[in-house]
Amino acid sequence: MAVTLTMKKRAGARVADDIIASANLRLFRVRLETRVLGRAAKVHGKRLRMVCVLEMSADHRLHYHCIFERPYHYSFERFEAIIRDQWSKTDFGYHQVDVQDRSDAGWTDYLLKLRQKRSLLDSIDWTNCHL
């Protein structure tokens, strides 16, 4: 699935930066995996495959472009609803979320574009990446 997760610029006194963004995404990922995979996520360490790339928009708002694995037993609509719900429960989860059912070569090219990034390798959130 092709997913864009937009972050709030601040939450309370904290201002979003790369470190906070990664921690916020980790919280989201753990919540999503727990909700979708259940005990297998916690007991057996099962994870969803995902690649997430952090970017800064022209108005200085951080956002992630991601490719997520959708479990075969979840419909697109159900999984999308869970993504939106779990993202909104994070401190920096902003209401602007885009979810598309299929990621293709065009999405991969968009994910890896150099615009809005300091460098491609530094923009990939390796902590939350799982292949």
N, CA, C and O atoms as a Tinker XYZ file with bonds, in Angstrom:
   524  protein
     1  N      0.842000   -1.176000    0.000000    73     2
     2  CA     0.000000    0.000000    0.000000    64     1     3
     3  C      0.886000    1.238000    0.000000    63     2     4     5
     4  O      1.965000    1.240000    0.593000    81     3
     5  N      0.434000    2.269000   -0.655000    73     3     6
     6  CA     1.129000    3.550000   -0.675000    64     5     7
     7  C      0.489000    4.447000    0.374000    63     6     8     9
     8  O     -0.710000    4.719000    0.314000    81     7
     9  N      1.283000    4.904000    1.331000    73     7    10
    10  CA     0.751000    5.659000    2.469000    64     9    11
    11  C      1.577000    6.921000    2.688000    63    10    12    13
    12  O      2.807000    6.880000    2.664000    81    11
    13  N      0.890000    8.044000    2.902000    73    11    14
    14  CA     1.544000    9.289000    3.313000    64    13    15
    15  C      0.988000    9.672000    4.670000    63    14    16    17
    16  O     -0.224000    9.808000    4.839000    81    15
    17  N      1.878000    9.846000    5.638000    73    15    18
    18  CA     1.515000   10.211000    7.011000    64    17    19
    19  C      2.110000   11.582000    7.311000    63    18    20    21
    20  O      3.330000   11.744000    7.324000    81    19
    21  N      1.264000   12.547000    7.546000    73    19    22
    22  CA     1.710000   13.919000    7.796000    64    21    23
    23  C      1.759000   14.163000    9.299000    63    22    24    25
    24  O      0.907000   13.685000   10.048000    81    23
    25  N      2.766000   14.913000    9.728000    73    23    26
    26  CA     2.973000   15.166000   11.153000    64    25    27
    27  C      2.572000   16.581000   11.542000    63    26    28    29
    28  O      2.658000   17.514000   10.743000    81    27
    29  N      2.137000   16.716000   12.777000    73    27    30
    30  CA     1.929000   18.043000   13.351000    64    29    31
    31  C      3.301000   18.698000   13.495000    63    30    32    33
    32  O      4.307000   18.013000   13.679000    81    31
    33  N      3.334000   20.016000   13.410000    73    31    34
    34  CA     4.602000   20.727000   13.561000    64    33    35
    35  C      5.066000   20.728000   15.019000    63    34    36    37
    36  O      6.263000   20.767000   15.306000    81    35
    37  N      4.106000   20.684000   15.917000    73    35    38
    38  CA     4.447000   20.655000   17.347000    64    37    39
    39  C      3.342000   19.967000   18.120000    63    38    40    41
    40  O      2.190000   19.914000   17.690000    81    39
    41  N      3.721000   19.445000   19.267000    73    39    42
    42  CA     2.760000   18.841000   20.194000    64    41    43
    43  C      3.157000   19.334000   21.579000    63    42    44    45
    44  O      4.180000   18.924000   22.128000    81    43
    45  N      2.347000   20.208000   22.128000    73    43    46
    46  CA     2.709000   20.844000   23.396000    64    45    47
    47  C      3.939000   21.699000   23.185000    63    46    48    49
    48  O      3.968000   22.538000   22.285000    81    47
    49  N      4.966000   21.492000   24.013000    73    47    50
    50  CA     6.198000   22.271000   23.911000    64    49    51
    51  C      7.208000   21.636000   22.954000    63    50    52    53
    52  O      8.236000   22.240000   22.648000    81    51
    53  N      6.920000   20.423000   22.481000    73    51    54
    54  CA     7.864000   19.717000   21.612000    64    53    55
    55  C      7.639000   20.090000   20.147000    63    54    56    57
    56  O      6.507000   20.120000   19.665000    81    55
    57  N      8.739000   20.372000   19.453000    73    55    58
    58  CA     8.697000   20.701000   18.029000    64    57    59
    59  C      9.184000   19.479000   17.256000    63    58    60    61
    60  O     10.187000   18.867000   17.623000    81    59
    61  N      8.483000   19.129000   16.200000    73    59    62
    62  CA     8.834000   17.953000   15.400000    64    61    63
    63  C     10.192000   18.128000   14.729000    63    62    64    65
    64  O     10.466000   19.162000   14.121000    81    63
    65  N     11.031000   17.114000   14.846000    73    63    66
    66  CA    12.302000   17.038000   14.128000    64    65    67
    67  C     12.495000   15.587000   13.702000    63    66    68    69
    68  O     11.611000   14.759000   13.920000    81    67
    69  N     13.620000   15.271000   13.106000    73    67    70
    70  CA    13.854000   13.914000   12.590000    64    69    71
    71  C     13.783000   12.851000   13.693000    63    70    72    73
    72  O     13.221000   11.777000   13.479000    81    71
    73  N     14.338000   13.139000   14.849000    73    71    74
    74  CA    14.364000   12.168000   15.954000    64    73    75
    75  C     12.956000   11.947000   16.498000    63    74    76    77
    76  O     12.541000   10.809000   16.715000    81    75
    77  N     12.232000   13.029000   16.717000    73    75    78
    78  CA    10.851000   12.916000   17.199000    64    77    79
    79  C      9.987000   12.214000   16.161000    63    78    80    81
    80  O      9.124000   11.409000   16.511000    81    79
    81  N     10.215000   12.516000   14.879000    73    79    82
    82  CA     9.444000   11.880000   13.812000    64    81    83
    83  C      9.644000   10.371000   13.832000    63    82    84    85
    84  O      8.674000    9.622000   13.715000    81    83
    85  N     10.869000    9.915000   13.976000    73    83    86
    86  CA    11.157000    8.484000   14.005000    64    85    87
    87  C     10.528000    7.814000   15.225000    63    86    88    89
    88  O      9.978000    6.718000   15.120000    81    87
    89  N     10.610000    8.475000   16.384000    73    87    90
    90  CA     9.994000    7.928000   17.605000    64    89    91
    91  C      8.477000    7.862000   17.457000    63    90    92    93
    92  O      7.848000    6.898000   17.894000    81    91
    93  N      7.895000    8.878000   16.848000    73    91    94
    94  CA     6.444000    8.903000   16.636000    64    93    95
    95  C      6.021000    7.795000   15.666000    63    94    96    97
    96  O      5.005000    7.133000   15.873000    81    95
    97  N      6.816000    7.604000   14.605000    73    95    98
    98  CA     6.520000    6.535000   13.653000    64    97    99
    99  C      6.668000    5.163000   14.309000    63    98   100   101
   100  O      5.889000    4.253000   14.024000    81    99
   101  N      7.653000    5.012000   15.178000    73    99   102
   102  CA     7.833000    3.737000   15.882000    64   101   103
   103  C      6.609000    3.433000   16.741000    63   102   104   105
   104  O      6.112000    2.307000   16.738000    81   103
   105  N      6.125000    4.428000   17.473000    73   103   106
   106  CA     4.920000    4.239000   18.288000    64   105   107
   107  C      3.746000    3.829000   17.402000    63   106   108   109
   108  O      3.001000    2.909000   17.739000    81   107
   109  N      3.584000    4.508000   16.281000    73   107   110
   110  CA     2.523000    4.161000   15.335000    64   109   111
   111  C      2.683000    2.735000   14.832000    63   110   112   113
   112  O      1.720000    1.968000   14.806000    81   111
   113  N      3.902000    2.379000   14.431000    73   111   114
   114  CA     4.170000    1.038000   13.887000    64   113   115
   115  C      3.843000   -0.047000   14.904000    63   114   116   117
   116  O      3.204000   -1.043000   14.565000    81   115
   117  N      4.275000    0.139000   16.147000    73   115   118
   118  CA     3.994000   -0.843000   17.199000    64   117   119
   119  C      2.492000   -0.964000   17.428000    63   118   120   121
   120  O      1.971000   -2.073000   17.546000    81   119
   121  N      1.797000    0.158000   17.490000    73   119   122
   122  CA     0.336000    0.138000   17.687000    64   121   123
   123  C     -0.366000   -0.556000   16.518000    63   122   124   125
   124  O     -1.280000   -1.355000   16.718000    81   123
   125  N      0.076000   -0.237000   15.285000    73   123   126
   126  CA    -0.517000   -0.841000   14.097000    64   125   127
   127  C     -0.290000   -2.352000   14.089000    63   126   128   129
   128  O     -1.219000   -3.125000   13.859000    81   127
   129  N      0.943000   -2.762000   14.341000    73   127   130
   130  CA     1.253000   -4.193000   14.331000    64   129   131
   131  C      0.520000   -4.939000   15.437000    63   130   132   133
   132  O      0.064000   -6.063000   15.225000    81   131
   133  N      0.401000   -4.340000   16.599000    73   131   134
   134  CA    -0.331000   -4.973000   17.691000    64   133   135
   135  C     -1.796000   -5.134000   17.316000    63   134   136   137
   136  O     -2.401000   -6.175000   17.574000    81   135
   137  N     -2.358000   -4.107000   16.711000    73   135   138
   138  CA    -3.773000   -4.148000   16.324000    64   137   139
   139  C     -4.034000   -5.157000   15.216000    63   138   140   141
   140  O     -5.050000   -5.852000   15.240000    81   139
   141  N     -3.128000   -5.248000   14.245000    73   139   142
   142  CA    -3.343000   -6.097000   13.072000    64   141   143
   143  C     -2.849000   -7.529000   13.290000    63   142   144   145
   144  O     -3.507000   -8.483000   12.875000    81   143
   145  N     -1.701000   -7.676000   13.934000    73   143   146
   146  CA    -1.095000   -9.001000   14.083000    64   145   147
   147  C     -1.375000   -9.644000   15.437000    63   146   148   149
   148  O     -1.121000  -10.833000   15.627000    81   147
   149  N     -1.891000   -8.868000   16.367000    73   147   150
   150  CA    -2.247000   -9.404000   17.689000    64   149   151
   151  C     -1.038000   -9.894000   18.463000    63   150   152   153
   152  O      0.028000   -9.279000   18.442000    81   151
   153  N     -1.225000  -11.014000   19.145000    73   151   154
   154  CA    -0.171000  -11.575000   20.000000    64   153   155
   155  C      1.088000  -11.950000   19.226000    63   154   156   157
   156  O      2.185000  -11.932000   19.784000    81   155
   157  N      0.943000  -12.285000   17.960000    73   155   158
   158  CA     2.112000  -12.662000   17.158000    64   157   159
   159  C      3.134000  -11.523000   17.105000    63   158   160   161
   160  O      4.337000  -11.772000   17.030000    81   159
   161  N      2.658000  -10.281000   17.142000    73   159   162
   162  CA     3.564000   -9.125000   17.127000    64   161   163
   163  C      4.373000   -9.062000   18.410000    63   162   164   165
   164  O      5.575000   -8.797000   18.379000    81   163
   165  N      3.725000   -9.301000   19.527000    73   163   166
   166  CA     4.392000   -9.179000   20.816000    64   165   167
   167  C      5.171000  -10.437000   21.187000    63   166   168   169
   168  O      6.337000  -10.353000   21.574000    81   167
   169  N      4.542000  -11.587000   21.073000    73   167   170
   170  CA     5.150000  -12.839000   21.524000    64   169   171
   171  C      6.211000  -13.348000   20.555000    63   170   172   173
   172  O      7.285000  -13.780000   20.973000    81   171
   173  N      5.909000  -13.297000   19.263000    73   171   174
   174  CA     6.809000  -13.869000   18.265000    64   173   175
   175  C      7.590000  -12.820000   17.474000    63   174   176   177
   176  O      8.380000  -13.170000   16.598000    81   175
   177  N      7.377000  -11.550000   17.774000    73   175   178
   178  CA     8.114000  -10.485000   17.092000    64   177   179
   179  C      7.747000  -10.319000   15.629000    63   178   180   181
   180  O      8.540000   -9.790000   14.850000    81   179
   181  N      6.566000  -10.758000   15.246000    73   179   182
   182  CA     6.125000  -10.618000   13.850000    64   181   183
   183  C      5.929000   -9.139000   13.538000    63   182   184   185
   184  O      5.417000   -8.381000   14.362000    81   183
   185  N      6.351000   -8.735000   12.320000    73   183   186
   186  CA     6.229000   -7.334000   11.903000    64   185   187
   187  C      5.678000   -7.254000   10.497000    63   186   188   189
   188  O      5.825000   -8.177000    9.695000    81   187
   189  N      5.041000   -6.131000   10.216000    73   187   190
   190  CA     4.610000   -5.843000    8.853000    64   189   191
   191  C      5.812000   -5.332000    8.074000    63   190   192   193
   192  O      6.647000   -4.608000    8.616000    81   191
   193  N      5.897000   -5.703000    6.819000    73   191   194
   194  CA     6.968000   -5.160000    5.990000    64   193   195
   195  C      6.609000   -3.725000    5.625000    63   194   196   197
   196  O      5.483000   -3.435000    5.221000    81   195
   197  N      7.581000   -2.838000    5.776000    73   195   198
   198  CA     7.359000   -1.433000    5.441000    64   197   199
   199  C      8.669000   -0.719000    5.192000    63   198   200   201
   200  O      9.715000   -1.059000    5.744000    81   199
   201  N      8.569000    0.286000    4.339000    73   199   202
   202  CA     9.670000    1.210000    4.084000    64   201   203
   203  C      9.078000    2.605000    4.208000    63   202   204   205
   204  O      8.055000    2.907000    3.595000    81   203
   205  N      9.721000    3.454000    5.000000    73   203   206
   206  CA     9.217000    4.816000    5.224000    64   205   207
   207  C     10.344000    5.819000    4.999000    63   206   208   209
   208  O     11.464000    5.647000    5.481000    81   207
   209  N     10.012000    6.874000    4.248000    73   207   210
   210  CA    10.970000    7.919000    3.913000    64   209   211
   211  C     10.427000    9.247000    4.426000    63   210   212   213
   212  O      9.291000    9.618000    4.129000    81   211
   213  N     11.245000    9.961000    5.198000    73   211   214
   214  CA    10.845000   11.234000    5.795000    64   213   215
   215  C     11.193000   12.388000    4.867000    63   214   216   217
   216  O     12.286000   12.443000    4.303000    81   215
   217  N     10.246000   13.309000    4.718000    73   215   218
   218  CA    10.450000   14.507000    3.904000    64   217   219
   219  C      9.942000   15.731000    4.657000    63   218   220   221
   220  O      9.180000   15.628000    5.618000    81   219
   221  N     10.392000   16.897000    4.185000    73   219   222
   222  CA     9.927000   18.181000    4.704000    64   221   223
   223  C      9.235000   18.918000    3.555000    63   222   224   225
   224  O      9.823000   19.112000    2.491000    81   223
   225  N      7.994000   19.320000    3.774000    73   223   226
   226  CA     7.260000   20.035000    2.722000    64   225   227
   227  C      7.717000   21.490000    2.658000    63   226   228   229
   228  O      8.478000   21.952000    3.508000    81   227
   229  N      7.246000   22.195000    1.650000    73   227   230
   230  CA     7.609000   23.600000    1.454000    64   229   231
   231  C      7.198000   24.461000    2.649000    63   230   232   233
   232  O      7.841000   25.470000    2.938000    81   231
   233  N      6.123000   24.064000    3.345000    73   231   234
   234  CA     5.688000   24.826000    4.527000    64   233   235
   235  C      6.301000   24.277000    5.820000    63   234   236   237
   236  O      5.793000   24.536000    6.912000    81   235
   237  N      7.396000   23.518000    5.690000    73   235   238
   238  CA     8.182000   22.995000    6.816000    64   237   239
   239  C      7.403000   22.009000    7.686000    63   238   240   241
   240  O      7.567000   21.988000    8.906000    81   239
   241  N      6.562000   21.197000    7.061000    73   239   242
   242  CA     5.836000   20.149000    7.773000    64   241   243
   243  C      6.446000   18.802000    7.393000    63   242   244   245
   244  O      6.520000   18.452000    6.215000    81   243
   245  N      6.882000   18.051000    8.405000    73   243   246
   246  CA     7.434000   16.726000    8.163000    64   245   247
   247  C      6.319000   15.758000    7.771000    63   246   248   249
   248  O      5.193000   15.852000    8.261000    81   247
   249  N      6.650000   14.841000    6.892000    73   247   250
   250  CA     5.697000   13.800000    6.510000    64   249   251
   251  C      6.474000   12.587000    6.018000    63   250   252   253
   252  O      7.600000   12.698000    5.533000    81   251
   253  N      5.849000   11.438000    6.157000    73   251   254
   254  CA     6.427000   10.180000    5.694000    64   253   255
   255  C      5.695000    9.704000    4.455000    63   254   256   257
   256  O      4.467000    9.753000    4.388000    81   255
   257  N      6.457000    9.244000    3.474000    73   255   258
   258  CA     5.912000    8.491000    2.350000    64   257   259
   259  C      6.334000    7.048000    2.610000    63   258   260   261
   260  O      7.508000    6.773000    2.855000    81   259
   261  N      5.376000    6.135000    2.558000    73   259   262
   262  CA     5.648000    4.757000    2.961000    64   261   263
   263  C      5.079000    3.745000    1.974000    63   262   264   265
   264  O      4.161000    4.030000    1.205000    81   263
   265  N      5.655000    2.571000    2.030000    73   263   266
   266  CA     5.081000    1.386000    1.409000    64   265   267
   267  C      4.825000    0.413000    2.548000    63   266   268   269
   268  O      5.753000    0.032000    3.262000    81   267
   269  N      3.578000    0.010000    2.722000    73   267   270
   270  CA     3.178000   -0.921000    3.781000    64   269   271
   271  C      2.711000   -2.228000    3.168000    63   270   272   273
   272  O      2.084000   -2.251000    2.109000    81   271
   273  N      3.024000   -3.298000    3.846000    73   271   274
   274  CA     2.437000   -4.593000    3.517000    64   273   275
   275  C      1.028000   -4.629000    4.124000    63   274   276   277
   276  O      0.846000   -4.303000    5.297000    81   275
   277  N      0.042000   -5.025000    3.325000    73   275   278
   278  CA    -1.316000   -5.211000    3.855000    64   277   279
   279  C     -1.537000   -6.699000    4.057000    63   278   280   281
   280  O     -1.443000   -7.468000    3.100000    81   279
   281  N     -1.829000   -7.125000    5.287000    73   279   282
   282  CA    -2.095000   -8.547000    5.513000    64   281   283
   283  C     -3.239000   -9.022000    4.618000    63   282   284   285
   284  O     -4.230000   -8.314000    4.436000    81   283
   285  N     -3.097000  -10.203000    4.072000    73   283   286
   286  CA    -4.070000  -10.729000    3.102000    64   285   287
   287  C     -5.477000  -10.845000    3.676000    63   286   288   289
   288  O     -6.451000  -10.768000    2.927000    81   287
   289  N     -5.602000  -11.027000    4.979000    73   287   290
   290  CA    -6.924000  -11.207000    5.578000    64   289   291
   291  C     -7.621000   -9.888000    5.931000    63   290   292   293
   292  O     -8.709000   -9.904000    6.506000    81   291
   293  N     -7.010000   -8.750000    5.596000    73   291   294
   294  CA    -7.618000   -7.442000    5.820000    64   293   295
   295  C     -8.011000   -6.824000    4.483000    63   294   296   297
   296  O     -7.217000   -6.791000    3.544000    81   295
   297  N     -9.230000   -6.343000    4.412000    73   295   298
   298  CA    -9.635000   -5.601000    3.216000    64   297   299
   299  C     -8.919000   -4.253000    3.229000    63   298   300   301
   300  O     -8.447000   -3.795000    4.270000    81   299
   301  N     -8.848000   -3.630000    2.062000    73   299   302
   302  CA    -8.233000   -2.307000    1.975000    64   301   303
   303  C     -8.926000   -1.331000    2.919000    63   302   304   305
   304  O     -8.262000   -0.608000    3.662000    81   303
   305  N    -10.255000   -1.306000    2.895000    73   303   306
   306  CA   -11.022000   -0.348000    3.698000    64   305   307
   307  C    -10.772000   -0.532000    5.189000    63   306   308   309
   308  O    -10.631000    0.442000    5.927000    81   307
   309  N    -10.720000   -1.775000    5.622000    73   307   310
   310  CA   -10.507000   -2.039000    7.051000    64   309   311
   311  C     -9.095000   -1.639000    7.475000    63   310   312   313
   312  O     -8.908000   -1.016000    8.520000    81   311
   313  N     -8.098000   -2.002000    6.655000    73   311   314
   314  CA    -6.716000   -1.672000    6.992000    64   313   315
   315  C     -6.491000   -0.162000    6.943000    63   314   316   317
   316  O     -5.783000    0.387000    7.787000    81   315
   317  N     -7.083000    0.505000    5.967000    73   315   318
   318  CA    -6.983000    1.964000    5.882000    64   317   319
   319  C     -7.556000    2.624000    7.135000    63   318   320   321
   320  O     -6.963000    3.559000    7.673000    81   319
   321  N     -8.697000    2.143000    7.595000    73   319   322
   322  CA    -9.327000    2.702000    8.795000    64   321   323
   323  C     -8.425000    2.522000   10.015000    63   322   324   325
   324  O     -8.328000    3.416000   10.856000    81   323
   325  N     -7.774000    1.378000   10.109000    73   323   326
   326  CA    -6.870000    1.126000   11.241000    64   325   327
   327  C     -5.659000    2.049000   11.158000    63   326   328   329
   328  O     -5.230000    2.592000   12.176000    81   327
   329  N     -5.103000    2.233000    9.968000    73   327   330
   330  CA    -3.965000    3.149000    9.792000    64   329   331
   331  C     -4.352000    4.552000   10.244000    63   330   332   333
   332  O     -3.634000    5.175000   11.026000    81   331
   333  N     -5.472000    5.045000    9.760000    73   331   334
   334  CA    -5.912000    6.397000   10.128000    64   333   335
   335  C     -6.153000    6.520000   11.636000    63   334   336   337
   336  O     -5.767000    7.510000   12.257000    81   335
   337  N     -6.786000    5.517000   12.206000    73   335   338
   338  CA    -7.092000    5.534000   13.639000    64   337   339
   339  C     -5.815000    5.526000   14.474000    63   338   340   341
   340  O     -5.679000    6.328000   15.398000    81   339
   341  N     -4.887000    4.639000   14.163000    73   339   342
   342  CA    -3.666000    4.529000   14.959000    64   341   343
   343  C     -2.750000    5.740000   14.778000    63   342   344   345
   344  O     -2.092000    6.156000   15.732000    81   343
   345  N     -2.695000    6.314000   13.571000    73   343   346
   346  CA    -1.881000    7.509000   13.350000    64   345   347
   347  C     -2.427000    8.680000   14.168000    63   346   348   349
   348  O     -1.659000    9.453000   14.740000    81   347
   349  N     -3.743000    8.809000   14.220000    73   347   350
   350  CA    -4.338000    9.926000   14.964000    64   349   351
   351  C     -4.097000    9.811000   16.468000    63   350   352   353
   352  O     -4.200000   10.807000   17.183000    81   351
   353  N     -3.784000    8.633000   16.948000    73   351   354
   354  CA    -3.542000    8.419000   18.380000    64   353   355
   355  C     -2.107000    8.706000   18.804000    63   354   356   357
   356  O     -1.790000    8.639000   19.992000    81   355
   357  N     -1.235000    9.026000   17.849000    73   355   358
   358  CA     0.132000    9.403000   18.205000    64   357   359
   359  C      0.170000   10.897000   18.515000    63   358   360   361
   360  O     -0.715000   11.640000   18.091000    81   359
   361  N      1.175000   11.334000   19.242000    73   359   362
   362  CA     1.281000   12.745000   19.621000    64   361   363
   363  C      1.381000   13.668000   18.412000    63   362   364   365
   364  O      0.821000   14.765000   18.417000    81   363
   365  N      2.091000   13.230000   17.380000    73   363   366
   366  CA     2.346000   14.095000   16.230000    64   365   367
   367  C      1.530000   13.705000   15.001000    63   366   368   369
   368  O      1.765000   14.238000   13.916000    81   367
   369  N      0.584000   12.793000   15.149000    73   367   370
   370  CA    -0.241000   12.373000   14.025000    64   369   371
   371  C     -1.190000   13.475000   13.596000    63   370   372   373
   372  O     -2.089000   13.854000   14.346000    81   371
   373  N     -0.994000   13.990000   12.389000    73   371   374
   374  CA    -1.812000   15.069000   11.827000    64   373   375
   375  C     -2.938000   14.430000   11.017000    63   374   376   377
   376  O     -2.803000   13.297000   10.557000    81   375
   377  N     -4.030000   15.140000   10.843000    73   375   378
   378  CA    -5.216000   14.582000   10.189000    64   377   379
   379  C     -5.018000   14.308000    8.699000    63   378   380   381
   380  O     -5.821000   13.592000    8.100000    81   379
   381  N     -3.981000   14.854000    8.096000    73   379   382
   382  CA    -3.748000   14.682000    6.668000    64   381   383
   383  C     -3.017000   13.354000    6.422000    63   382   384   385
   384  O     -1.806000   13.252000    6.618000    81   383
   385  N     -3.779000   12.341000    5.988000    73   383   386
   386  CA    -3.258000   11.004000    5.708000    64   385   387
   387  C     -3.785000   10.581000    4.345000    63   386   388   389
   388  O     -4.963000   10.774000    4.042000    81   387
   389  N     -2.919000   10.007000    3.527000    73   387   390
   390  CA    -3.358000    9.502000    2.223000    64   389   391
   391  C     -2.975000    8.033000    2.132000    63   390   392   393
   392  O     -1.827000    7.666000    2.380000    81   391
   393  N     -3.945000    7.192000    1.773000    73   391   394
   394  CA    -3.711000    5.753000    1.664000    64   393   395
   395  C     -4.250000    5.281000    0.321000    63   394   396   397
   396  O     -5.418000    5.496000   -0.003000    81   395
   397  N     -3.388000    4.635000   -0.457000    73   395   398
   398  CA    -3.771000    4.056000   -1.746000    64   397   399
   399  C     -3.530000    2.552000   -1.680000    63   398   400   401
   400  O     -2.578000    2.086000   -1.055000    81   399
   401  N     -4.410000    1.807000   -2.336000    73   399   402
   402  CA    -4.362000    0.355000   -2.211000    64   401   403
   403  C     -3.119000   -0.271000   -2.828000    63   402   404   405
   404  O     -2.612000   -1.259000   -2.297000    81   403
   405  N     -2.631000    0.250000   -3.887000    73   403   406
   406  CA    -1.489000   -0.373000   -4.564000    64   405   407
   407  C     -0.342000    0.620000   -4.681000    63   406   408   409
   408  O     -0.527000    1.776000   -5.063000    81   407
   409  N      0.836000    0.138000   -4.345000    73   407   410
   410  CA     2.019000    0.945000   -4.648000    64   409   411
   411  C      2.647000    0.334000   -5.888000    63   410   412   413
   412  O      2.718000   -0.888000   -6.018000    81   411
   413  N      3.099000    1.176000   -6.793000    73   411   414
   414  CA     3.675000    0.700000   -8.043000    64   413   415
   415  C      5.044000    1.356000   -8.243000    63   414   416   417
   416  O      5.563000    2.024000   -7.349000    81   415
   417  N      5.607000    1.156000   -9.410000    73   415   418
   418  CA     6.927000    1.731000   -9.706000    64   417   419
   419  C      6.906000    3.251000   -9.622000    63   418   420   421
   420  O      7.893000    3.862000   -9.214000    81   419
   421  N      5.789000    3.866000  -10.004000    73   419   422
   422  CA     5.668000    5.323000   -9.911000    64   421   423
   423  C      5.734000    5.793000   -8.469000    63   422   424   425
   424  O      6.359000    6.811000   -8.173000    81   423
   425  N      5.092000    5.058000   -7.570000    73   423   426
   426  CA     5.124000    5.416000   -6.139000    64   425   427
   427  C      6.534000    5.234000   -5.594000    63   426   428   429
   428  O      7.013000    6.059000   -4.815000    81   427
   429  N      7.192000    4.167000   -5.996000    73   427   430
   430  CA     8.563000    3.927000   -5.543000    64   429   431
   431  C      9.484000    5.049000   -6.023000    63   430   432   433
   432  O     10.322000    5.530000   -5.260000    81   431
   433  N      9.335000    5.461000   -7.264000    73   431   434
   434  CA    10.132000    6.580000   -7.785000    64   433   435
   435  C      9.850000    7.856000   -6.996000    63   434   436   437
   436  O     10.770000    8.614000   -6.690000    81   435
   437  N      8.580000    8.095000   -6.668000    73   435   438
   438  CA     8.202000    9.285000   -5.915000    64   437   439
   439  C      8.798000    9.234000   -4.508000    63   438   440   441
   440  O      9.282000   10.240000   -3.990000    81   439
   441  N      8.756000    8.063000   -3.908000    73   439   442
   442  CA     9.304000    7.854000   -2.569000    64   441   443
   443  C     10.794000    8.174000   -2.529000    63   442   444   445
   444  O     11.295000    8.714000   -1.542000    81   443
   445  N     11.495000    7.838000   -3.604000    73   443   446
   446  CA    12.948000    7.968000   -3.645000    64   445   447
   447  C     13.441000    9.248000   -4.318000    63   446   448   449
   448  O     14.642000    9.405000   -4.540000    81   447
   449  N     12.531000   10.160000   -4.644000    73   447   450
   450  CA    12.942000   11.421000   -5.283000    64   449   451
   451  C     13.844000   12.208000   -4.340000    63   450   452   453
   452  O     13.761000   12.054000   -3.121000    81   451
   453  N     14.688000   13.034000   -4.894000    73   451   454
   454  CA    15.627000   13.795000   -4.065000    64   453   455
   455  C     15.048000   15.113000   -3.562000    63   454   456   457
   456  O     15.533000   15.659000   -2.571000    81   455
   457  N     14.021000   15.630000   -4.226000    73   455   458
   458  CA    13.402000   16.879000   -3.794000    64   457   459
   459  C     12.834000   16.703000   -2.387000    63   458   460   461
   460  O     12.292000   15.646000   -2.068000    81   459
   461  N     12.952000   17.712000   -1.557000    73   459   462
   462  CA    12.447000   17.758000   -0.180000    64   461   463
   463  C     13.233000   16.855000    0.773000    63   462   464   465
   464  O     12.742000   16.503000    1.846000    81   463
   465  N     14.445000   16.483000    0.381000    73   463   466
   466  CA    15.288000   15.649000    1.232000    64   465   467
   467  C     16.690000   16.250000    1.284000    63   466   468   469
   468  O     17.168000   16.821000    0.304000    81   467
   469  N     17.341000   16.116000    2.438000    73   467   470
   470  CA    18.753000   16.500000    2.521000    64   469   471
   471  C     19.591000   15.493000    1.752000    63   470   472   473
   472  O     20.459000   15.861000    0.961000    81   471
   473  N     19.317000   14.216000    1.996000    73   471   474
   474  CA    19.943000   13.137000    1.230000    64   473   475
   475  C     19.020000   11.928000    1.331000    63   474   476   477
   476  O     18.305000   11.767000    2.320000    81   475
   477  N     19.038000   11.095000    0.322000    73   475   478
   478  CA    18.140000    9.944000    0.288000    64   477   479
   479  C     18.433000    8.972000    1.422000    63   478   480   481
   480  O     17.511000    8.528000    2.107000    81   479
   481  N     19.690000    8.637000    1.629000    73   479   482
   482  CA    20.036000    7.650000    2.660000    64   481   483
   483  C     19.679000    8.136000    4.060000    63   482   484   485
   484  O     19.278000    7.339000    4.908000    81   483
   485  N     19.822000    9.436000    4.309000    73   483   486
   486  CA    19.461000    9.981000    5.623000    64   485   487
   487  C     17.956000   10.092000    5.795000    63   486   488   489
   488  O     17.472000   10.174000    6.924000    81   487
   489  N     17.211000   10.098000    4.710000    73   487   490
   490  CA    15.760000   10.263000    4.779000    64   489   491
   491  C     15.009000    8.960000    5.012000    63   490   492   493
   492  O     13.879000    8.977000    5.499000    81   491
   493  N     15.619000    7.836000    4.672000    73   491   494
   494  CA    14.975000    6.547000    4.943000    64   493   495
   495  C     15.029000    6.303000    6.437000    63   494   496   497
   496  O     16.097000    6.383000    7.044000    81   495
   497  N     13.880000    6.004000    7.035000    73   495   498
   498  CA    13.827000    5.743000    8.477000    64   497   499
   499  C     14.224000    4.279000    8.711000    63   498   500   501
   500  O     13.365000    3.401000    8.793000    81   499
   501  N     15.517000    4.033000    8.816000    73   499   502
   502  CA    16.035000    2.677000    8.930000    64   501   503
   503  C     15.559000    1.989000   10.200000    63   502   504   505
   504  O     15.434000    0.764000   10.227000    81   503
   505  N     15.292000    2.753000   11.248000    73   503   506
   506  CA    14.825000    2.177000   12.515000    64   505   507
   507  C     13.474000    1.490000   12.331000    63   506   508   509
   508  O     13.215000    0.449000   12.934000    81   507
   509  N     12.628000    2.065000   11.510000    73   507   510
   510  CA    11.269000    1.538000   11.323000    64   509   511
   511  C     11.104000    0.759000   10.031000    63   510   512   513
   512  O     10.002000    0.309000    9.718000    81   511
   513  N     12.176000    0.592000    9.279000    73   511   514
   514  CA    12.139000   -0.137000    8.023000    64   513   515
   515  C     12.205000   -1.638000    8.311000    63   514   516   517
   516  O     13.022000   -2.082000    9.118000    81   515
   517  N     11.356000   -2.405000    7.660000    73   515   518
   518  CA    11.398000   -3.865000    7.814000    64   517   519
   519  C     11.044000   -4.496000    6.472000    63   518   520   521
   520  O      9.965000   -4.262000    5.928000    81   519
   521  N     11.959000   -5.290000    5.951000    73   519   522
   522  CA    11.734000   -5.923000    4.650000    64   521   523
   523  C     11.651000   -7.429000    4.781000    63   522   524
   524  O     11.464000   -8.125000    3.783000    81   523
